[in-house]
Amino acid sequence: MLDLSEPRRQSRKSILLYVFKNIKGLIAVALYSAFGINNFADYRIMIGIAAVAVILGLVSPILSYYYFTFHVEEDELIIQKGVLNKERKAIPLERIQSVNITQNLVQRILQLVAVEVDTAGSKAKELEIPGLSRSFAESFKNLLQDKREQNLVLDEENLEGSTGDNSIETPVERNAVKTSELLSLGIIDLFKIGITQNHLRSGGLALGVVFGFWYNIKDFVEKFYGDLFEGFEWENMVGYASLSLLVVAALSLILVSVIVSVVLVFNKYYGYKLRRSGDYLEIEMGLLNRREIKIPIQKIQILEFYSNPLRRMLNYQTAKIHQAQSQGISSTGAEVPACSPAMIALLRELIFDHTIEKSAQPSKSIAISHARLTFYATFLPLIFSIAASVYFEIYMLGVLAFLLFNWLIYTSYRDGQNTRIDSDEELVELRSGWLFHKTILIPIYKIQAVEKWRSVFLKRRQQVHFTIHTAAGSRGLRYFYKKEITDLKNRLHNLVLVSKRHWM
């Protein structure tokens, strides 16, 4: 077994990894500075600065490698790093949720990987050990998981007051469990996921990159190619643009958005595999940046499913698995894309070992309150739009604003009709969304608090909002009758109190 009782360092090839990071930063600074240089004196200053930066860029990787150490001391993983600013992190082994292996393009060239230790109180990047060989990283990951499981077994023995309970699983027994593949995505599956992504976000990302790049090189282009752009103004171009040109531009943006979505999906999910190995879910994915995630099933706090109209046409949803997180740290979770109805049922049964029994009388949201909120939020912009259309004699703008106003109110009402809470003795299920469906599953014994709250405007209507707080964050729905939520809150509190299962 791997011995980590003494401080260990990364692979020596990690020095090249640090060198590449420094070079990447220097190139960006050099290009930015070069575009702003106006005379030869500036060039000489830049050459001197560049020489100093190169020397520091070659020395600092060696120092970073030398001062980065890690080891296991009693029940803690100790990570020490830093040349001038020393940093020491101690991670209790029982607080480790998962140990993941990642590999970006440079690490793949150097045949190195990084190990990310995921806990509820830190971001994965804060507890990353880059520059390890594959074999060492695998042994390191198994060592941390075995030690964590040994501590959990000892804790269970102490709680049950027994010393030789054979019903308690040991790490050896867990490792002996066969691995079974649950999901594997091919090229066609990835293409389906890509064309059903949020293309507005992809288009915005593409435009942001283009305009950001143009802003950085604008002065350089105008300096050397100013004659070509003399007299060119964007305002004139837009003013003389025909309707057909605008349609072509819109279609081009849509096409680019779809292409960007597909490329991002292939980069993120290429080679996606989901497996069950004993008490863990294992996920492998990534083209340029390869990730291997191992999630203890017991640590899963929330399971979400969401879809959009395009995904429903292809009869699949996307699942997202959430573990415990610290307040203020956004949960990234682990995604399972392209879940068929059979895969959805399998995940629900596998993670919670329970299928929810639908409530005879579920708590349904008040649809008219959703529509009322949208009316209040959009009525004033509607008035301004109509006034502007009359003033500028662009009456089509007023018509479009009125149609959009009615569409938003209608979709809000339908969202309210599809918002409900189902629960039984084991699970709470939160459903919402008309066009964009979302289902949230929360085990009752992992609930930390149940909250009902309302604004002063809802007091007269006897309506409240509902929120469940867990270690993975808070989830809630809006606009329910006060009596229904009060009864549900009391019932959930009682079920949490009588449960003997541990939330972690």
Buried (B, 14 or more C-beta within 10 A) or exposed (E): EBEBEEEBBBBEBBBBBBBBBBEEEBEEEBEEBEBEEEEEEEEEEBEEEBEEBEEEBBEBBBBBBEBBBBBBEEBBBBBBBEEEEEEEBEBEBBBBBBBBBBBBEBBEEBEBBBBBBBBBEBBBEBBBBBBBBEEBBBBBBBBBBBBBBBBBBEEBBEEEEEEEEEEBBEBEEBEEEEEEEBBEBEEEBBEBBBBBBEBEEBBBBBEEEEEEEEEEEEEBEEEEEEEEEEEEEEEEEEEEEEEEEEEEEEEEBBEBBBBBBBEBBBBBBBBBBBBBBBBBBBBBBBBEBBBBBBBBBBBBBBBBBBBBEEBBEBEBBBBBBBBBBEEEBEBEBBBBBBBEEEBBEBBBEBBBEBEBEEBEEBBBBBBBBBBBBBBEEBEEEBEEBBEEBEEEEEEEBBEEBBEBBEEBBEBBBBBBBBBBBBBBEBBBBBBBBBEBBBBBBBBBBBBEEBBBEBEEEBEEBEBBBBBBBBBBBEBBBBBBBBEBBEEBBEBBBEBBEEBEEEBB
